[in-house]
Amino acid sequence: MHGVIVSNFKTYLDEFLGADAWGDVIAGAGLDGKTYLPVALYPDAEMEALLEAAVNATGLRREDLLADFGEWVIGPLVRMYQAMIPADWGTQALLLNMQTIHERVLKLKDPAASAPNIQVRQCGEDTLEIHYLSHRNMAPMILGAVKGLAEHFQETAQLLAAEEIAAEDGTQSGECRFLFQLHSQCLANQDVG
């Protein structure tokens, strides 16, 4: 897991639960004394342990916590990687190029690092299909991230469909498909009466 995600998760929990929360989450995850730097990579199992401890601390479902964090983390990530985002892009352009940007950022840190497979396909003028596949099984972050990006670009994103694809044995596969419709705020706020 990329350290920028883990370190931002700490900041998110500090804002959500208070400054003492991180210590409790670290302890609950069995990672006492561990420090996370945004420029390093960490075992996925550590992020999963932190998520589980945060679920216990917040009482939220894992999916809801990931979606909320996905929405929140967009602000810090867009600020951090602003140089990689052309000024004329909006939500749609960024999502259509997300896999390339994600891989480029990861490869800067570690050429052997692997990003989740997030394929985005345009299905109409304002509709996108997002196909997520990762052993990390963090697809709910996509729901929040799309909403956060739309808010950042003063647009709206409406989830039209979501499908979790089970593995052949019926267990979670870490694969999901989402269909979103995007609207600019100026169009969304027009009175069409």
C-alpha positions as CSV (number, residue, x, y, z in Angstrom):
1,M,0.0,0.0,0.0
2,H,1.3,3.4,-0.9
3,G,2.3,5.5,2.1
4,V,0.4,8.5,0.9
5,I,-2.8,6.6,1.4
6,V,-1.9,5.3,4.8
7,S,-0.6,8.7,6.0
8,N,-3.8,10.4,4.7
9,F,-5.8,7.7,6.5
10,K,-4.2,8.8,9.7
11,T,-5.1,12.5,9.0
12,Y,-8.6,11.5,8.1
13,L,-9.1,9.5,11.3
14,D,-7.6,12.4,13.3
15,E,-10.2,14.8,11.8
16,F,-13.1,12.2,12.1
17,L,-12.4,10.8,15.6
18,G,-10.0,13.3,17.2
19,A,-6.2,13.5,17.6
20,D,-5.9,10.6,19.9
21,A,-7.7,8.2,17.6
22,W,-4.7,7.2,15.6
23,G,-2.9,5.8,18.6
24,D,-6.0,3.6,19.4
25,V,-6.2,2.4,15.8
26,I,-2.5,1.6,15.6
27,A,-2.8,-0.3,18.9
28,G,-6.0,-2.1,17.7
29,A,-4.2,-3.1,14.5
30,G,-1.3,-4.5,16.5
31,L,1.1,-2.0,14.9
32,D,2.2,-0.1,18.0
33,G,5.2,2.2,17.3
34,K,4.7,2.0,13.6
35,T,5.2,5.3,11.6
36,Y,3.9,5.8,8.1
37,L,5.6,8.1,5.6
38,P,3.8,9.3,2.4
39,V,6.9,8.4,0.3
40,A,7.2,4.7,1.2
41,L,5.3,1.5,0.4
42,Y,3.8,-0.7,3.1
43,P,2.4,-4.2,3.3
44,D,-1.2,-4.4,2.3
45,A,-1.9,-6.4,5.4
46,E,-1.0,-3.4,7.5
47,M,-3.6,-1.2,5.8
48,E,-6.2,-4.0,6.2
49,A,-5.4,-4.2,9.9
50,L,-5.7,-0.4,10.2
51,L,-9.0,-0.5,8.4
52,E,-10.3,-3.3,10.7
53,A,-9.2,-1.3,13.8
54,A,-10.8,1.9,12.4
55,V,-14.1,0.0,11.7
56,N,-14.0,-1.1,15.4
57,A,-13.3,2.4,16.6
58,T,-15.9,4.1,14.5
59,G,-18.7,1.5,14.4
60,L,-19.0,2.1,10.7
61,R,-19.2,-0.7,8.2
62,R,-15.9,-1.2,6.3
63,E,-17.6,-0.2,3.0
64,D,-18.9,3.1,4.5
65,L,-15.6,3.9,6.0
66,L,-13.8,3.3,2.7
67,A,-16.3,5.4,0.7
68,D,-16.1,8.3,3.2
69,F,-12.3,8.1,3.2
70,G,-12.3,7.9,-0.6
71,E,-14.3,11.1,-0.8
72,W,-12.2,12.9,1.8
73,V,-8.7,11.9,0.4
74,I,-9.4,13.4,-3.0
75,G,-8.6,16.9,-1.7
76,P,-5.1,16.0,-0.4
77,L,-4.3,13.8,-3.4
78,V,-5.3,16.5,-6.0
79,R,-3.2,19.1,-4.2
80,M,-0.2,16.7,-3.9
81,Y,-0.3,15.6,-7.6
82,Q,-1.7,18.8,-9.1
83,A,1.3,19.1,-11.5
84,M,0.2,15.8,-13.2
85,I,-3.4,17.1,-13.8
86,P,-3.9,19.5,-16.8
87,A,-5.7,22.6,-15.8
88,D,-8.5,22.0,-18.4
89,W,-9.5,18.6,-17.0
90,G,-12.6,17.9,-15.1
91,T,-13.9,14.8,-13.4
92,Q,-14.4,12.8,-16.6
93,A,-10.9,13.5,-18.0
94,L,-9.2,12.7,-14.7
95,L,-11.2,9.5,-14.3
96,L,-10.5,8.4,-17.9
97,N,-6.7,8.9,-17.2
98,M,-6.7,7.7,-13.6
99,Q,-5.0,4.4,-14.2
100,T,-2.1,6.0,-16.1
101,I,-1.6,8.6,-13.4
102,H,-1.9,6.1,-10.6
103,E,0.7,3.8,-12.2
104,R,3.0,6.8,-12.9
105,V,2.9,7.9,-9.2
106,L,3.5,4.4,-7.9
107,K,6.4,3.8,-10.3
108,L,8.1,6.9,-9.1
109,K,8.3,5.3,-5.7
110,D,8.9,1.7,-6.6
111,P,9.2,0.3,-10.1
112,A,7.9,-3.1,-8.9
113,A,4.8,-1.6,-7.2
114,S,1.4,-2.6,-8.5
115,A,-1.6,-0.4,-8.7
116,P,-5.2,-1.7,-8.5
117,N,-6.6,-2.2,-12.0
118,I,-9.1,0.6,-12.5
119,Q,-10.4,0.7,-16.0
120,V,-12.7,3.6,-17.0
121,R,-14.8,3.6,-20.1
122,Q,-17.0,6.3,-21.5
123,C,-20.5,5.0,-22.2
124,G,-22.1,8.2,-23.4
125,E,-21.4,11.9,-23.3
126,D,-21.7,12.1,-19.5
127,T,-21.7,8.5,-18.4
128,L,-18.7,6.4,-17.3
129,E,-18.3,2.8,-16.4
130,I,-15.5,2.1,-13.8
131,H,-14.2,-1.5,-13.5
132,Y,-12.2,-2.1,-10.3
133,L,-10.1,-5.2,-9.7
134,S,-7.6,-5.5,-6.9
135,H,-6.7,-8.1,-4.3
136,R,-6.9,-5.3,-1.8
137,N,-10.7,-5.3,-2.1
138,M,-11.1,-1.6,-1.5
139,A,-13.7,-0.8,-4.3
140,P,-15.9,1.3,-2.0
141,M,-13.2,3.9,-2.1
142,I,-14.1,4.4,-5.8
143,L,-17.6,5.5,-4.8
144,G,-16.2,8.2,-2.5
145,A,-13.4,9.2,-4.8
146,V,-15.7,9.9,-7.7
147,K,-18.0,12.0,-5.5
148,G,-14.9,13.8,-4.1
149,L,-13.6,14.5,-7.6
150,A,-16.9,15.8,-8.8
151,E,-17.1,18.1,-5.8
152,H,-13.5,19.3,-6.5
153,F,-14.4,20.2,-10.1
154,Q,-17.8,21.7,-9.0
155,E,-19.7,18.9,-10.7
156,T,-22.0,16.2,-9.5
157,A,-21.7,12.4,-9.8
158,Q,-24.7,10.1,-9.7
159,L,-24.2,6.4,-9.2
160,L,-26.5,4.6,-11.6
161,A,-25.4,1.1,-11.0
162,A,-23.0,-1.0,-8.9
163,E,-22.1,-4.6,-9.3
164,E,-19.8,-6.7,-7.1
165,I,-18.5,-9.6,-9.0
166,A,-18.0,-12.7,-6.9
167,A,-15.2,-15.2,-7.5
168,E,-16.1,-18.6,-8.9
169,D,-16.3,-20.1,-5.4
170,G,-18.7,-17.4,-4.3
171,T,-16.3,-15.4,-2.2
172,Q,-15.4,-11.7,-2.7
173,S,-13.1,-11.3,-5.7
174,G,-12.2,-7.6,-5.2
175,E,-13.8,-6.9,-8.5
176,C,-16.6,-4.4,-9.0
177,R,-18.3,-2.4,-11.7
178,F,-19.8,1.1,-11.3
179,L,-21.8,3.2,-13.6
180,F,-21.8,7.0,-13.0
181,Q,-23.4,9.9,-14.6
182,L,-21.6,13.2,-14.3
183,H,-23.1,16.7,-14.5
184,S,-21.5,20.2,-14.3
185,Q,-22.8,22.2,-11.4
186,C,-23.9,25.1,-13.6
187,L,-26.2,22.6,-15.5
188,A,-27.2,20.8,-12.4
189,N,-28.3,24.1,-10.7
190,Q,-30.3,25.5,-13.6
191,D,-34.0,25.8,-13.1
192,V,-35.6,24.0,-16.0
193,G,-39.2,24.7,-15.0
